[in-house]
């Protein structure tokens, strides 16, 4: 998803799979996979998919539109790059006005954990965004973007205090300005978020959720943002 990080673009991926396609072992919610597992699975997903579209919204767009609208812009761009679809399966809640841009869609809460095509999309999006942040890390060393992906880890926060903000920091995020101003309460919140964001696979018990079968036809799209983890 890239929604929570304090730097970098937000990325979405849309994946079309053939009806009844054989599942790739190991594909699940990208947040429960290590970086190495995602890197191994992403090319397998790309080879098996009928079509894949990746869209992004830049830091400038995030600051201008706000993160909520920027994420939906990235999602629409991902779908536009598919070249056609029948129905969209969206990870999360319903989005106001989204149908006007993408047509019929079904919103599935925790879709990346319960819907195979959305799981595939979440892996692709996460790998793309992590690679983007790794390239930016070479241009702006010291922030640890190559392994924290822009999340507010302790290393990242200390680098901001020491080196200041880059053009790829989301300046509309009030927590960044508070961090520079030395707001201790904000630092405490960053500490909590950073500890979870920098963690490895999440071990959590989830209730079984029944999800309607994915619509048939090669135009059924699983759509997900790059997710933390």
N, C-alpha and C positions, 0 to 999 in steps of 0.2 A: 504493500500500500504506500508506504512512505508518507503517511498522514502525520504521525507523531514526531518525526525527526525535526530538528531545528535548522537543518540545511539540506539543500538538494531538491531536485524536482520530485513531483509525485508521479508515479508510473502505474499504468493499468495495462493488462493483457486480456485479449479475448481469444478463445480457442474453440474451433469447431472440430468435433470428432465424428467419425462415421457411426451410424446407428449400429449397436451391437459390437462395437470394436473391442478387441481383447485388451483388458486393462494391463497397465504397466505395473509390475510389482514394486511396491514401495511408494507409490504416489499417494499422498495424503496432504492434509493441511500443511502448507509450507512452513508455518511457525513451529511445527513439531519436527522439522528436519534440520540437520546441520547444513552448513554452507557446502560442504563436500558432497553430501547427498543430493542437494538441489542442483549442483553443477553436473552431477552424473545423470540426473533424471531429465534435465531441460532438453538436451539434444535428442533424447529418446522421444519426448513429447513432440518436439518439432518434426521429427521424422514420421510419427504416426498421425499427426493432426491433418485434417483436410485443409484447414487454413488457420493462420495465426495473425492477429493484429496487435501491435503494441503502440500505445499512445502515452503522451506525457504532458504535464503542465509545468512550465518553468517556475523558478523562484519568483521572477518578476510577476508572473500571472498569479501565483499564490498570494503575493503581497497586494496585488491590485484587486483580486476578486474575493479573497479569503480562501482558506484551505477547503472549506465545504464545497464551494462552487468550482474550485480548481480541480478537485478530485473527480467531479462529474464531467468536467471538460476533458480530462485525460481518458475517462471511460468512453466518452462519445468518440474521441479520436481513435481509440483502439478499435471500436466497432466499425468506424468508417473505413479503416484499412483492410477489412476483411473482403470487401468486394461483394457483399450481399449476404443476407441471412434470413431465416424464417422467424426465429424466436430467441430471446435473450434470457439467460439465467443469471441474475445479478446477486453477488454476495452482499448481504445486508438487508436493510429496510427499504421500503419503497421510496422513490425519489420524486419530489414534486416536479412535474413537467418533463420528466425523463422520456416518457412514451412519445412525446412530440418529436423527439430527436432520433430515437432508436426503434420505434414501433413497439409491438407487443413484447412484454417482458414479465418475468416472474422473479420476485425478490425472495431470497432464501436466507434467513438468519443463520449465521455460522455456515454459510454455503461452502466455504473452502474445506470444512470438516465433513460435510454430508453429501456433497455432490461432486462426482468424479471430474467432470469437465471444468468446474470451478477450481478444484484442487490443481488441475493441470495449469490453468491460467494463473493461479497464485504463485506457482513455482516459477513459471516463465517470467512473470512480472518482477518477482523478487530477485532472480538472477540478473535480469537486465539492470535493475536499479543498483544492485550491489556493485556491478561492474562499472556503472557510471560513477559511483562514489569513489571507487578505487582509482579511476583515472583522474578524478578531481584531486584526490589525495596526493598524487604526484605533483600537481601544480601548487597545491597549498599544504605543504607538509606540516606536521606537528599537531593536527587536529584528530588524527587517528581515524579518518574516514574510511581507510582501507579495511578496518575491522569493526568500527562502530556504526558505519553506514549513515552517519549524521545524527545519531541519537545523542541525547545529553548525558553521556557517560561522564565519570569523574575526569578522565583524561581530556575529553572534549571541552568540558566546562573550564578546566584550568587553562587550556590553550586559548579559549576565548578571553579569559581575564588577562592573559599574558600577551596575546598577539592581536586581540580585537576581532572584529567581524570581517568576513570576506564578502565578495559580491554574491556568493552562493549561500549565505545565511538568510533565513527567512525573517527579515527585519520587522515584519508585521506581528511576529510572535512577541507579545509583551514580556514573556519570561526572559527573552534574550536581553532586552533593555534593563530589566530588573537585575539580571545577573551582572551586567556591567556596572550597575549602580550599587551592587553589593547587598541586595535584598536577601536577608538570611532565610526568610520564609520561602522564597522562591528557590533558593539553593536546596532547602530541605525537600521540596517537591521534586526538583530535578534529581536529587539523590535517589528517591524512591523510584521514579520513572526510569532512571538510568540503570538501576540495578536489575529491573525486570527486562528492559530493552536489551541489555547486554548479555542476558542469560542464554543458555543453550536450549535444546528441546524442552518444551514445557510438559511436565508430567501432571496431567489433570484428568480427573474422572468426569466424563460428560454423559449426560442422560441421552438415551437413544431417542433420536428424532426421526419421525417418519416424514419423508419428503416425497412429493408426487414424482412419478417417473419422468425422466427428461423427455421432452417432446421429441418425436421421431423426426427423421429427415436430416440430411446433412447440413441444414441451415440452423440447427439448434446450437446456440453459442453459450459457452460458459465464460463469464466475465468476472475478473477479480483485480483488485489493486495489489501492489506489492505489500506484503504483510510483514510486520515486525518479527524478528526471530533470527 
